[in-house]
Amino acid sequence: MEWYRLSIEELKDKLNANGYRGLSNSEAENRLEKYGPNELKEEARKSLLSKILTQFKDFFSNYTNNSKYYILYCGRKSRCHCNFSHSNY
């Protein structure tokens, strides 16, 4: 369900909530039992070595990407655009 598309009235109806008081105590307890506490899970932390290797990986990928554009630019600049005329004069 795309909750962000619902109007405030539709949300209140679907969530069984009052617009001024919020959830009743019994409804809040029921949801706590059903869904558990409203907490974010902590992600695993990256090691220092992993962070350093990521920096090198990012550096080298940026270096190679920028190098190809530089080579393309220089290659276009060095092309010969001479106009040779084949006249007999």
Secondary structure as GFF3:
##gff-version 3
##sequence-region A 1 89
A	DSSP	three_ten_helix	3	5	.	.	.	ID=ss1
A	DSSP	alpha_helix	8	15	.	.	.	ID=ss2
A	DSSP	alpha_helix	25	35	.	.	.	ID=ss3
A	DSSP	alpha_helix	48	77	.	.	.	ID=ss4
###
